[in-house]
């Protein structure tokens, strides 16, 4: 017998009734709906394509379909923002609307669990902002994917949603009573930095990655949407031993793991996209920095939507140089920009680089997103999460409003294994991933000098 579910109502969320700001605003506002708020620039970036970020886990063991549906329903009650909707006005600006009358529950189907596919239930930001899709191939093999609209959930928020889902599922299966306390709607990074008294500075911190745009006087048209599409990045993975050696190397050299891996990725990209033997290859790199732990008081995972400021690094990548020297330069640049408060206020420069009214274009940079170590998820006895992937779904992709990254690397560690996902790369993607594997293996084999004994320890992969 399953445990009882207790719903504790929370009345601290405030809805503001607003009139349409444009004469051709969404029809839904004329139907007595409520606008929670206008999306901030850090959130607007994901409206044009209807971008959902997905966290997909491979599951070994028997899932209880009824408990799975009940757990997702509990998640929807606990985090009301996932039941909200996003609509656009005639100019393409997104508005967060309160939940509608209908709720789409978890989808459970039979199929191929080896790959991630479009959900069985059509994904629509005008309906709700999170979906759960479960697929089983029988014999205790499942794939469970949580999709959350990127305007309301970044990596930290999305992992928190997935973690809470598995908590609910485990309690339900184990017949433990659960209390569902609805959370307040999360706020944007712009709101959080304003609360901390952070104001826009003279520099953005990513000048080396942008170039000025000539004034056009006309916004980019929204364009007609294409059918929904899903991207499952190609991946390269290190084993636990090699991953541990890289972490140990970073600790010993006082260089962040992010700096070490970023250096390896830039070297891999330089080696495969240019004639690197003729000299340094000029590259620019742009990467998000989670501001939750860098604001005081710390921001809870579900209290913010997209809490990433931006940091950059630009240099000539010389493959004859030592990877550790490059990693130290990357880490030092980030430390300096954080110490000077540049990263903290970088979000206030987003309107200059994103959206239809931007004044600067992002050059063909290398984007690197490090989401860190994936926490262990709580599951019932006999159920094991064997793999974890990050995927992206575009509910209504439209022609791009600006230049995109040359490639995007995704970094995360699951079960102690460092994983690199690759978005883009075209026909060279497999070769680029091979170069990434080569650079990371070489990094894991770097010698650590032991100052106390004067000796050296060489770890061999």
HELIX and SHEET records of a PDB file:
HELIX    1   1 UNK A   27  UNK A   31  5                                   5    
HELIX    2   2 UNK A   41  UNK A   44  1                                   4    
HELIX    3   3 UNK A   65  UNK A   78  1                                  14    
HELIX    4   4 UNK A   80  UNK A   83  5                                   4    
HELIX    5   5 UNK A  155  UNK A  173  1                                  19    
HELIX    6   6 UNK A  189  UNK A  195  1                                   7    
HELIX    7   7 UNK A  207  UNK A  209  5                                   3    
HELIX    8   8 UNK A  240  UNK A  253  1                                  14    
HELIX    9   9 UNK A  257  UNK A  273  1                                  17    
HELIX   10  10 UNK A  276  UNK A  278  5                                   3    
HELIX   11  11 UNK A  292  UNK A  294  5                                   3    
HELIX   12  12 UNK A  301  UNK A  303  5                                   3    
HELIX   13  13 UNK A  323  UNK A  339  1                                  17    
HELIX   14  14 UNK A  342  UNK A  345  1                                   4    
HELIX   15  15 UNK A  346  UNK A  349  5                                   4    
HELIX   16  16 UNK A  350  UNK A  353  1                                   4    
HELIX   17  17 UNK A  426  UNK A  428  5                                   3    
HELIX   18  18 UNK A  429  UNK A  444  1                                  16    
SHEET    1   A 2 UNK A   5  UNK A   8  0                                        
SHEET    2   A 2 UNK A 178  UNK A 181  1                                        
SHEET    1   B 3 UNK A  35  UNK A  38  0                                        
SHEET    2   B 3 UNK A  94  UNK A  97 -1                                        
SHEET    3   B 3 UNK A  85  UNK A  88 -1                                        
SHEET    1   C 6 UNK A 107  UNK A 110  0                                        
SHEET    2   C 6 UNK A 130  UNK A 138  1                                        
SHEET    3   C 6 UNK A 141  UNK A 149 -1                                        
SHEET    4   C 6 UNK A  51  UNK A  60 -1                                        
SHEET    5   C 6 UNK A 384  UNK A 394 -1                                        
SHEET    6   C 6 UNK A 229  UNK A 232 -1                                        
SHEET    1   D 2 UNK A 210  UNK A 212  0                                        
SHEET    2   D 2 UNK A 360  UNK A 362 -1                                        
SHEET    1   E 6 UNK A 234  UNK A 237  0                                        
SHEET    2   E 6 UNK A 417  UNK A 424 -1                                        
SHEET    3   E 6 UNK A 407  UNK A 414 -1                                        
SHEET    4   E 6 UNK A 366  UNK A 373  1                                        
SHEET    5   E 6 UNK A 281  UNK A 290  1                                        
SHEET    6   E 6 UNK A 308  UNK A 317 -1                                        
SHEET    1   F 2 UNK A 448  UNK A 450  0                                        
SHEET    2   F 2 UNK A 455  UNK A 457 -1                                        
END                                                                             
